[in-house]
């Protein structure tokens, strides 16, 4: 069988059967009572499929006490061959039962209007299930005994709660996870009709700003003009950090100048697609294109702001105000410096009473593989041959993934091949993927795995020296 014949054998029916079983397992990692379901997903679904392809499988305890286990699988044909490390997560966000309008239940895979609906279809059960089926397809096409490369997989069940223990596990198991390249799927394409590669992700740091001035609220008629209002003060503090057009005003929170290779890669990229929100062209850093603002720059967001009782306001000056904040950042700044720099800024601006604290246990670092990497050129050529079009190349995803575990801890070149789309309702009711994208994703991954089995891509073997 040759490459063309392989790609003509897309079996969506098999993927649909597999995904129906997996969607039916409610792997909500935020719910403690779902812990048995997290383990069941690994033991009943992933391990049998991997063992059928000749993988040796091990369940690894999480280095973080109480966090869900992980699954490591490896298939070694010859140490001289290229070694691939891949990744996926089987946990999902809450199902939001009763809120779905286009499908009956989050836990039943439903095909409707050329879409598959179900919790995890896009994030991430559908994506890693597709990759595993493409791998099995290549193995069968080569007689069932040979891929032409070594393969390792790491699956976690806590990505939706911040990937607890993943970085520590990569540090602990560095030798077992050693590879030549990392290829995995998560996140969305740039647009539904555009096959996409991205080479890292923006980092993310969540933090809270809080101003607690006194005990209890006081009548706004009797005390208005006499008592400081924490909502007004906190809003002013935020405005000193990021202005009314989204421009970051604290130099230490801004990225360094954009590298020429990144700017070149983004020159033809146009974010947004029909069905998505309209892009605000006057928002963010002046002089940047929309693509440069989301893929090549930092952004600061107010995720929530609470002062008084927003649902039932009363005529009283609130005693405190709280803002949940976030910074998404690209490569080039040490995120450990962000909060100290923010503290110094607030103090210098007269906001000493505003308290700050990091939200969440860990910072997810920014990563970005050089767009000129030989692994990138190889992946671009493979996708072009499989789809007939040049893929969109993003230096990094606008969102955040635990890619720092693989790029920094393991030191691997990282190439992500997303199969989701921006309008998939990820993390919301009616999560779905278009059938067209799933079918094309199977062809893309089968082509990539086939090409990797053809031998070392040009310029990549020197990394072993």
C-alpha positions in Angstrom: 0.0 0.0 0.0 1.3 3.5 -0.8 0.6 6.8 0.8 -2.2 7.7 -1.6 -4.1 4.5 -1.0 -3.6 4.9 2.8 -5.2 8.3 2.8 -8.1 7.1 0.7 -9.1 4.7 3.5 -10.5 7.2 6.0 -12.9 5.3 8.3 -15.1 7.8 10.1 -17.6 5.1 11.2 -14.9 3.5 13.3 -13.9 6.8 14.8 -17.6 7.5 15.6 -18.0 4.2 17.4 -14.8 4.8 19.5 -15.8 8.4 20.3 -19.3 7.4 21.3 -17.9 5.1 24.0 -15.4 7.7 25.2 -17.9 10.6 25.3 -20.2 8.4 27.5 -17.6 8.3 30.2 -18.1 11.5 32.3 -14.5 12.4 33.0 -15.1 15.8 34.7 -11.9 16.4 36.5 -13.3 19.2 38.6 -15.7 16.8 40.3 -14.0 14.7 43.0 -16.7 12.0 42.7 -15.6 11.5 39.1 -12.2 10.1 40.1 -13.2 6.5 39.3 -14.3 7.6 35.8 -10.9 9.2 35.1 -9.2 5.9 35.9 -11.8 4.0 33.9 -11.1 6.1 30.8 -7.4 5.1 30.9 -8.0 1.4 31.8 -11.1 0.6 29.7 -10.4 2.8 26.6 -6.9 3.8 26.0 -4.9 0.9 27.3 -6.7 -1.8 25.2 -6.3 0.3 22.0 -2.6 0.9 22.7 -1.8 -2.7 23.6 -3.5 -3.8 20.4 -0.9 -1.8 18.5 2.0 -3.4 20.5 2.5 -0.7 23.1 3.7 -1.5 26.6 1.5 0.5 29.0 2.1 1.8 32.5 -0.2 3.7 34.9 1.9 6.3 36.7 0.8 7.8 40.0 0.6 11.6 40.0 3.4 13.3 41.9 0.7 15.6 43.3 -1.2 13.9 46.1 -4.8 13.3 45.2 -4.4 14.3 41.6 -5.5 11.8 38.9 -3.1 9.2 37.4 -1.3 9.3 34.1 -0.8 6.7 31.4 2.6 6.1 29.7 2.8 3.9 26.6 5.7 3.1 24.4 6.5 1.0 21.3 10.1 0.7 20.5 11.1 -0.8 17.1 14.7 0.2 16.8 16.6 2.8 18.9 18.2 4.1 15.7 14.8 5.2 14.3 13.2 8.5 15.1 11.2 8.5 18.3 7.9 10.4 18.6 6.4 11.6 21.8 2.7 12.4 21.8 0.2 13.6 24.4 -3.5 13.9 25.1 -5.9 14.5 28.0 -9.0 12.5 28.7 -10.6 14.8 31.2 -13.3 17.3 30.3 -14.9 20.4 31.7 -18.3 20.0 33.4 -21.0 18.6 31.1 -23.6 21.4 31.7 -26.5 18.9 31.6 -29.8 20.5 30.8 -28.2 23.5 29.0 -27.5 21.8 25.6 -29.9 22.9 22.9 -28.5 21.2 19.7 -28.0 17.8 21.3 -29.8 15.9 24.0 -27.0 15.2 26.4 -23.3 16.0 26.8 -22.6 12.2 27.4 -24.2 10.9 24.2 -22.4 11.4 20.9 -24.9 12.8 18.5 -24.4 13.3 14.7 -26.5 16.1 13.3 -26.1 18.6 10.5 -22.7 17.4 9.5 -21.4 17.8 13.1 -20.7 15.5 16.0 -21.9 16.8 19.4 -20.7 15.7 22.8 -18.6 16.8 25.7 -14.9 16.1 24.8 -15.5 15.8 21.1 -13.3 18.8 20.5 -11.3 18.9 23.8 -9.6 16.5 23.8 -11.1 13.0 23.4 -11.9 13.5 19.7 -8.5 14.8 18.9 -6.4 12.1 20.5 -8.8 9.4 19.4 -8.4 10.5 15.9 -4.6 10.4 16.2 -4.6 6.9 17.7 -6.8 5.7 14.8 -4.5 7.2 12.2 -1.5 5.5 13.9 -3.3 2.1 13.8 -4.1 2.7 10.2 -0.5 3.3 9.3 0.6 0.2 11.3 -1.9 -1.9 9.4 -0.8 -0.5 6.1 2.7 -1.6 6.8 1.7 -5.2 7.6 0.8 -4.8 11.3 4.4 -5.1 12.5 6.2 -1.9 11.6 5.6 1.8 11.9 9.1 2.8 10.8 9.6 4.9 14.0 9.4 4.5 17.8 6.3 6.0 19.5 5.6 7.1 23.1 2.4 8.6 24.5 1.6 10.4 27.7 -2.0 10.9 28.7 -3.1 12.9 31.7 -6.5 13.3 33.3 -6.2 16.7 34.9 -5.6 19.2 32.1 -8.8 21.0 32.7 -7.8 21.7 36.3 -4.3 23.0 35.4 -2.4 19.8 34.7 -1.3 19.1 38.3 1.8 17.1 38.5 2.5 17.0 34.7 5.7 19.1 34.9 6.9 17.2 37.9 6.2 13.9 36.1 8.2 15.0 33.1 11.1 16.0 35.3 10.9 12.7 37.2 10.5 10.6 34.0 12.8 12.5 31.7 14.6 9.5 30.4 11.5 7.4 29.8 10.0 10.3 27.9 13.1 11.0 25.8 12.3 11.5 22.1 13.3 13.3 19.0 10.1 15.2 18.3 6.8 16.0 20.0 3.7 15.9 17.9 0.2 16.2 19.4 -3.2 17.7 18.9 -5.2 20.2 21.0 -6.7 23.6 20.5 -8.3 25.0 17.4 -7.3 25.5 13.8 -7.0 29.1 12.7 -10.3 28.6 10.9 -12.4 25.5 10.0 -11.2 25.3 6.4 -7.5 25.9 7.1 -5.3 23.1 8.2 -3.0 24.5 10.9 0.3 23.9 12.6 1.3 25.7 15.8 4.7 25.5 17.5 4.0 26.4 21.1 1.6 28.5 23.1 1.3 31.7 25.0 1.8 31.4 28.7 -0.8 32.3 31.2 -0.7 33.8 34.7 -4.0 34.4 36.6 -3.9 36.8 39.6 -6.4 38.6 41.8 -6.4 42.2 42.8 -8.4 43.0 46.0 -9.1 46.2 47.9 -10.6 45.6 51.4 -11.3 49.0 53.1 -13.6 48.4 56.0 -16.1 46.2 57.7 -19.6 46.3 56.2 -21.4 48.6 53.7 -22.6 52.1 54.5 -25.5 54.1 53.2 -24.4 56.0 50.1 -26.6 59.0 51.0 -25.2 59.5 54.5 -21.6 58.5 53.6 -21.2 59.3 49.9 -18.3 61.7 49.5 -16.9 60.8 52.9 -15.9 57.1 52.4 -13.5 55.9 49.7 -15.2 53.5 47.3 -13.2 50.4 46.7 -14.8 49.8 43.3 -13.7 53.2 42.0 -10.2 52.8 43.4 -9.8 49.3 42.0 -11.0 50.3 38.6 -8.5 53.1 38.6 -5.7 50.7 39.6 -6.6 48.4 36.7 -6.7 51.4 34.3 -3.1 52.2 35.4 -2.1 48.6 34.3 -4.1 48.4 31.0 -5.8 51.3 29.3 -9.3 51.7 27.9 -8.2 50.3 24.5 -6.4 47.2 26.0 -2.8 48.7 25.7 -0.5 47.4 28.5 0.9 50.3 30.4 3.4 48.5 32.6 6.7 48.1 30.6 7.7 44.9 32.5 4.4 43.2 31.4 5.0 44.0 27.8 6.9 41.6 25.5 10.2 42.3 23.8 10.2 43.3 20.1 8.7 40.7 17.9 11.3 38.4 16.1 11.4 38.8 12.4 10.7 35.1 11.8 7.5 35.4 13.9 6.4 38.5 12.1 7.0 36.8 8.7 5.1 33.7 9.7 2.1 35.9 10.7 2.1 38.1 7.7 -0.7 36.3 5.8 -2.6 35.1 8.9 -6.2 36.4 9.3 -7.8 35.4 12.7 -11.6 35.0 12.9 -14.2 33.2 10.8 -17.9 33.3 10.0 -19.9 32.5 13.1 -17.3 33.9 15.5 -17.3 37.4 17.2 -16.4 40.4 15.2 -12.8 41.4 15.8 -12.3 44.9 17.4 -9.7 46.4 15.1 -9.0 49.4 17.4 -8.4 47.1 20.5 -4.9 46.3 21.7 -1.4 47.4 20.9 -1.3 50.1 18.1 0.6 49.2 15.0 0.1 45.5 15.2 -2.1 43.4 12.9 -4.9 41.3 14.6 -2.7 38.2 14.1 0.3 39.8 15.8 -1.9 40.9 18.7 -3.2 37.5 19.5 -0.2 35.3 18.5 2.8 37.6 18.9 2.0 39.9 21.9 0.9 40.0 25.5 -2.7 40.7 26.7 -4.1 41.6 30.1 -7.8 40.7 30.7 -10.3 41.3 33.5 -12.1 38.0 33.8 -14.4 39.1 36.6 -15.0 42.1 38.8 -17.1 42.1 42.0 -18.1 45.0 44.1 -21.2 45.0 46.3 -24.0 42.7 45.1 -24.2 42.9 41.3 -27.4 40.8 41.2 -29.2 42.9 43.9 -27.5 46.3 44.2 -28.5 48.5 47.2 -27.8 52.1 48.0 -24.6 51.5 50.0 -20.9 52.0 49.5 -19.4 48.5 49.4 -16.5 47.7 51.8 -14.4 45.7 49.3 -13.8 45.0 45.6 -12.2 42.1 43.9 -11.0 41.6 40.3 -9.9 38.3 38.8 -7.2 39.1 36.2 -5.1 37.3 33.7 -2.0 37.9 31.6 -1.4 35.9 28.4 2.2 36.3 27.4 4.6 35.2 24.6 8.2 34.1 24.9 10.7 36.7 26.0 9.9 37.7 29.6 10.4 35.7 32.8 6.8 35.3 34.2 8.3 35.1 37.7 9.0 38.8 37.4 5.4 39.8 36.6 3.9 40.0 40.1 6.9 41.8 41.6 6.8 44.3 38.8 3.1 44.7 39.2 3.5 45.3 43.0 6.1 48.0 42.3 3.9 49.6 39.7 0.9 49.8 42.0 2.9 51.2 44.9 4.4 53.9 42.6 0.9 54.8 41.4 -0.4 55.3 44.9 -2.3 52.0 45.1 -0.4 50.5 48.1 -3.7 49.3 49.6 -4.5 47.1 46.6 -3.5 43.6 47.5 -2.4 41.1 44.8 -2.0 37.3 44.8 -1.4 34.6 42.3 -4.4 32.5 41.4 -3.6 28.9 40.7 -0.7 26.7 41.8 1.5 27.1 38.7 2.3 29.5 35.9 2.1 28.0 32.5 5.1 29.2 30.6 5.2 30.5 27.0 6.9 28.4 24.4 7.7 28.8 20.7 9.7 26.5 18.3 11.7 28.4 15.7 9.5 28.5 12.5 12.7 27.7 10.6 13.1 24.3 12.3 13.6 21.3 10.0 10.8 19.5 11.8 8.5 22.4 10.9 9.5 22.3 7.3 8.9 18.6 7.2 5.4 18.9 8.9 4.4 21.7 6.5 5.4 19.5 3.5 3.5 16.5 4.9 0.3 18.5 5.4 0.5 20.1 2.0 0.8 16.7 0.4 -2.1 15.3 2.3 -4.5 18.2 1.8 -3.4 19.9 -1.3 -3.0 23.3 0.4 -0.3 24.9 2.4 -1.1 24.8 6.2 -1.4 27.9 8.2 1.7 28.2 10.4 1.3 29.9 13.8 4.5 30.4 15.9 2.3 29.8 18.9 -1.3 29.3 19.9 -3.0 32.4 21.3 -4.3 30.2 24.2 -2.2 28.2 26.6 -1.3 24.5 26.8 1.2 22.7 29.0 3.7 22.7 26.2 6.4 24.0 28.5 6.6 20.5 30.0 7.7 19.1 26.6 9.6 22.1 25.1 11.4 23.2 28.3 11.6 20.2 30.6 12.1 17.6 28.0 13.8 19.9 25.5 11.8 18.7 22.4 10.9 20.4 19.2 7.1 20.7 19.5 4.6 20.6 16.6 0.9 20.8 17.3 -1.7 19.7 14.7 -5.1 20.9 15.9 -8.3 19.3 14.7 -10.8 21.6 16.5 -12.3 24.8 15.1 -12.7 28.2 16.8 -16.5 28.0 16.8 -16.8 24.5 18.3 -18.4 25.7 21.6 -15.4 24.2 23.5 -16.0 24.5 27.3 -19.7 25.4 26.7 -22.9 23.5 25.9 -23.2 22.1 22.4 -19.5 21.3 22.0 -19.0 19.8 18.6 -16.7 19.2 15.6 -17.5 19.3 11.9 -17.4 16.0 10.2 -15.3 17.5 7.4 -12.6 18.5 9.9 -12.5 15.1 11.5 -12.2 13.4 8.1 -9.4 15.7 7.0 -7.7 15.3 10.4 -7.6 11.5 9.9 -5.9 12.0 6.5 -3.5 14.6 7.9 -2.3 12.4 10.8 -2.1 9.2 8.7 0.1 11.2 6.3 2.3 12.5 9.1 2.8 9.1 10.6 3.4 7.5 7.2 6.0 10.2 6.4 7.8 9.8 9.7 8.1 6.1 9.0 9.8 6.8 5.7 13.0 7.8 7.6 14.6 10.8 9.3 13.3 14.1 7.9 16.1 16.2 6.4 18.2 18.0 8.9 16.7 16.4 12.0 19.1 13.6 12.8 21.9 15.9 13.9 19.9 16.4 17.1 20.9 12.9 18.2 24.7 13.7 18.0 
